[in-house]
Structure formats: structure tokens, C-alpha cells
Amino acid sequence: MVNRLLQHLLIAVMLVYATGCTGQSRNVEQKKDLVLTDLVKRSVEQFHFDPPAFDDKFSEKAFDEYFKQVDPFKRFFTQQDINELNKYKDQIDDEFKNYEFNFFNDATDILTQRLSESESLMKEILSKPLNFDKKETYEIDPEKRTYAKDITAWKESWKQALKYEVLTRLAESIENQEKKKFDPEKGEKPKAFAAMEAEAREKVLKRYTDWFHEITKMERSDRMADYINAIMAVLDPHTNYFPPKDKEDFDITFSGQLEGIGATLTQKDGYITVAAIVPGSPSWKQGELSVDDKILKVAQGDGEPVDVVDMRLDKAVRLVRGKKGTKVTLTVRKVDGTEKQIPITRDIVVIEETYAKSAIITDSITGSRMGYIYLPSFYANFENPNGRSSAGDVTKEVTRLKNEKVDGIILDLRNDGGGSLQDAIEIAGLFIDQGPVVQVKGRGTRAQAFGDPAPGILWDGPLAIMINPFSASASEILAAAMQDHKRAVIIGSTSFGKGTVQRFLELDDIARGFDDVKPLGAIKMTIQKFYRINGGATQLKGVTPDIPLPDQYAYMEVGERDLDNPMPWTEIAATPYTPINSDNLYKQLAQSSRLRVTTDSTFTRMDEYAKKLKEQRDKTLIPLDLAGFKKDKAETEKMAKKFSKVGDYYRPVKVLPLSGETITPTDTTKVEMQKRWVRNLKKDAYIFESMNVLSDWNKLAVKKD
């Protein structure tokens, strides 16, 4: 397979040099475009679960997706621009197959021109006072917007967008001034409307100046990434091209750690500025780097410093990050204006909040003690098999809870977007004595069942799994398996509905011999679909809870089915398995829960709140006159205030956090984080109801005995 890809690459590169391109940097640039395009095309054809026919229908979808990628808010292109580019609408497939970039080049030229014109127009509009008496509205939902029909309409749309930005700041200034008490004897007096309006315009001007400054520094490779991702988006929502810097960020998200100095950087007024420092990180331990320090230069070890003033943020971050044990020296300008060189030895920076943690929650009235495990993602260190993993951490937490002799365990997968499939399978194995967990089917292959190969159960007591609309992928695999086995009761609201499996293809590994155009990044490719052991799929449908609870997103469009180009729901044969508990148990648990929920004010109010949220979300036209804007804002705040206390009261529970480490009182950051976590657990109505369900389970088990 790799050899065939390399043969195609060599032919493609020979073709580009045969065209007689001139200039060394241009040669490398075009060569990189060709290598990248060919790798993407061949990878899709050979690995994607359902590769498309590269035809006119595909081209039309890619054409539309391109503009969603590069101009999602419809700020830059006009309908006239779209019409001019329409000649390519059925040609992108041919260009993709023939290594041509006419559409990309023409679209990029128009975008570059519009960016320049937009910046000039922005400055012109914000140079003079705006009229906030005129009755007009601004559409804040880009999906509902249309492209401006011509340049005149385009200018007007920019004026409305900027007017909205200024108005939000102006209204806030007026509101703050109305609340303030002034002392005339001290010379204090309210600001005139004109002064506040001018200040609001100045703030917006500064924000957009910085924004344009960043956008205009985008390179051709960044634009090419958008183009490639427009093509990827036609395949399915989860097949993406990751430029090198984006792949690195993805790895950090799923491993919960990175190698670097432990400082969050941002760009401010052209300077790379320290926004935050991670507690316990190399920067924190070194002690000299501070928030708001401006980084002027970055040196690797004792090497020559590189000037990073006015450098793109992502490039500067890559200079600062590095391998554990290496030294980076930052030249910074402190808040007082002094400059200082700060040497920092890089190390592993652990982002603790991405890891599993547990607690014992005791019902103060009944005395029942339930174990609670929070799992934010199915993380794994893909680079180090011996690194920290969600399966390993959950095993430790379950063991701790079992040793504490809890009456049941609640596994919280709410907002868990998934991650490692293998970890989901291993976690399922903690609760069943061998058996299938999931079926996986690749392109043109028979479905294969994967499950727990090891005999024995770590926890065989009552088990609840909490899900919501943002529980996806690996979360759904685990929840569906436990539901089919009737091993756990699933509580909450229907999950996201992502039933596909992705793998990363490192393009540098495939494109050997093309070192002059590396790094090339990676492709996250949908290569398989997974199915429940009962033969159904979570794709589009998600996991329906055994015990549904009202959710604030109940009436929102927040699932896989609401994304562009999702893969269809399909079904295969079931794989043999034996349910552990009876249907009758679940019916009784659901009946008891329903009686509690219908009389619980938190849940009844939550349903009302969900309907109001849907109503508010659909209301996307904002008044641009000051009086109308203030009225609309007041109504929104009134609604928010009405429901701000939904469930915001303590349940009759005691919470004992469990941890593998001792948190000392002097570690104020961790102490505060733990206190906040405990407070939230005590107020969580969904956890409290899950505790009640598990208590019912124990009572029914006693009756059965």
C-alpha cells in the first residue's frame, strides 16, 4: 500500500516540475501542495469506510463546504464572487484528481482582496459616530444569513456587523454608568453619550485591527488546509486534515499532558503575551515568568534567540514548546517595562482536570453510600503505551470504591466526547465476566466483535451510567454495551449519536523521501463503523437512557444528525451475549424514578427552562437601535435570572473526595479546585437521582433474595 502511494507521489511531483515552475520557494510550495493532495486522495480511496465517487455531485458539495470553511460568517465573499467562481462548481473533483488548483487559487485571490478591502472598510466605518436610533436588525446566526448580493450590500452588512459590536459595548457602558453614584464635589460626573460611543468604537477598532493583523498573516499552507478540509467535510463530519500544529494540539487534548513550560500564551497588540501559568509546571516552579509578561525572543538552549514580536501565535507556541529536559530561554518585557532573560527547563505538563476522579457520596437521610466516578474523556497516551490511560485510572478508582464497600457506583459520562475505543472496551470489562462489548466493521469486511477477554469482574454491584447529548463515541460504546448486557442502568438524556471510528494517518510516515516539504500533518480518517452487540447502531440515534431525565438541551439540535454529511444509520446481525439482569428490574427502577422526577421542582423547572432556551436560540434577529437593544437585552437577562437558580441548592448528601495523592493545605490551587468540585456534586440533582435509583436497585435485590 505504502509503495503504491509513493509511486503516485513520484509521478505527481514529476508532473509539477514538467510544467516549468520557477523560483525555488515556489517550487517547494507547489511540490508540497501536490504531495499533500495526492496523499489525501489516495488515503481516502484506500482507507475511508465509504469513499465517495469523485464526481460532479461530490464537487458541488465540496464547493459549498469550502466557503463554510473560509468564510463561515459570510463576511468576505459576496454573491457576485460566488457567481464568478460557480464555473468551478462541478470541476473540483476533476481538479482534485488531476492535481490542479485553479479554483483554490482564484478563490484565494478573491478572499485576499476582500480581506484587504474589509480592513479598510472597517476602519472607515469606525472612524465616525454610528446612528443608534435607526430601526434595523442584525442576524447573528450565520446559517440564516445570505451572502451580500453585491459590493454595496456587502458594505452595508459590514456596517451592521460593526454596529452590533459597538452597540454591545456601548449598552454595557451605559448600564454601568447608570448604576454608579457620582460625587459632584469630587468633580465626578457622568460621561456624555458621545464620549461613551467613541470609546466603544475605539475598543471595536482595536479588536478588529488585531484580528485582521492575525488573519493577514495566514500563509498559503493555512489556506490549503482549509481547502483540503472542505473536501474532507464531504466525506463525513469526523474525517479531517490536521496541519502539524493542529495535530499536536489534538494529542495534548487526548493525553492530558504536553511537553513544554506550562504557560498559556495569547497574542495582544502584536506581542506574544503570557495569559496564565499552569500550577506545578516548569514556569510555575521557575518562578520568574508572570502573567502579562510580553515575550520578545525565544532561544533554544544556548542558541541564537528568535524574535517573536509580530509573529503568528501558533508559530511562537511551537518555538516555546519542546521535549522534556530541553532548555528554552525567553526574553520578556515585564509589566514595569524592564526586559529579562528567563531560562526554563521543559518538562511534562500535566493537565489534571482531564483525568478521572472519584468520590463517595453519602445520603444523609438514608445513609446509603454511593461511589461516584467522573470521566471527562477516554484519554490515552498514543505515543507511550505505558502512559496514563482512562482505563487504568478508572480501574484504580473502582478498586478504591470497592475497598470502601460502597452500595453502588455511578459512572458519569456526561459531556464525555469519547476518545480511545480500546479504553472503552477495557472499562466495560471491569463490570462483566467476559463477553462482547462492541462490534466493529471496516469497509468490505465482516463485523468483528471485541470484548473483555479476561475472566472476572472487578465490580458486580449496582451500576449507573450517566449520559447527556454531549456523551459521544466511546462513551456511547460503553453505555450501549452495559445497556445491552443489562449490567448498568443508563440515566440522563439521549446521547450524541456518533457511531464511527477514526484513525490518524501520519502523512510524514507515508511520504518518505519528501523531507523538503515536511512536516505535512495528519489525516483523521473514518475507517470503521461500530455497532452495538444487539446489532443496532448508535450512529445518529445515540443511546436512549433507561431512565430519562429532563435536560436543558432536550429541544435543541445538538447531535450527529444535525451535522453536515453524517453517515447513515445501519444495522447488522447481533453477536451472542446473555443479559445479566431482567427487564422487570429496569421497569421497576424507571417507574420509581418517574414518580420522584415528576414531583421534583428541579426537573420540572428544567423542562420549562429547556423550552425557553430553544425559544431563545431561535430568536436570532437583534435590534440595532439602542432602545430596542436594551429592551431585548433586559428580557433575555430576566429569563436567565428566572432560571439561574434551577437546581442551585444543596441536596442532603455528604461528599468525600478520593485521591491517590495527598493535597496539602498550602497547595491553595488544588484545595480550591477540590472545594468547588465538592460543592457542585452536592448540588447536582442528576447525581442525587442516580443515587436514588441505585438505592432502589439494592432494595429490589433484597426483596428478590
Secondary structure, 3 states (H helix, E strand, C coil): CHHHHHHHHHHHHHHHHHCCCCCHHHHHHHHHHHHHHHHHHHHHHHHCCCCCCCCHHHHHHHHHHHHHHHCCCCCCCCHHHHHHHHHHCCCHHHHHHHCCCHHHHHHHHHHHHHHHHHHHHHHHHCCCCCCCCCCCEEECCCCCCCCCCCHHHHHHHHHHHHHHHHHHHHHHHHHHHHHCCCCHHHCCCCCCHHHHHHHHHHHHHHHHHHHHHHHCCCCHHHHHHHHHHHHHHHHCCCCEEECHHHHHHHHHHHHCEEEECCEEEEEECCEEEEEEECCCCHHHHHCCCCCCCEEEEEEECCCCCEECCCCCHHHHHHHHCCCCCCEEEEEEECCCCCEEEEEEECEEEECHHHCCEEEEEEECCCCCEEEEEECCCECECCCCCCCCEHHHHHHHHHHHHHHCCCCEEEEECCCCCCECHHHHHHHHCCCCCCEEEEEEEECCCCCEEEEECCCCCCCCCCEEEEECCCCCCHHHHHHHHHHHCCCCEEEECCCCCCCEEEEEEEHHHHCCCCHHHCCCCEEEEEEEEEECCCCCCCCCCCCCCCEECCCCCCCCCCCHHHCCCCCCCCCCCCCCCCCCCCHHHHHHHHHHHHHHHCCCHHHHHHHHHHHHHHHHHHCCEEECCHHHHHHHHHHHHHHHHHHCCCCCCCCCEEEEEECCCCCCCCCHHHHHHHHHHHHHHHHCHHHHHHHHHHHHHHHHHHHHC
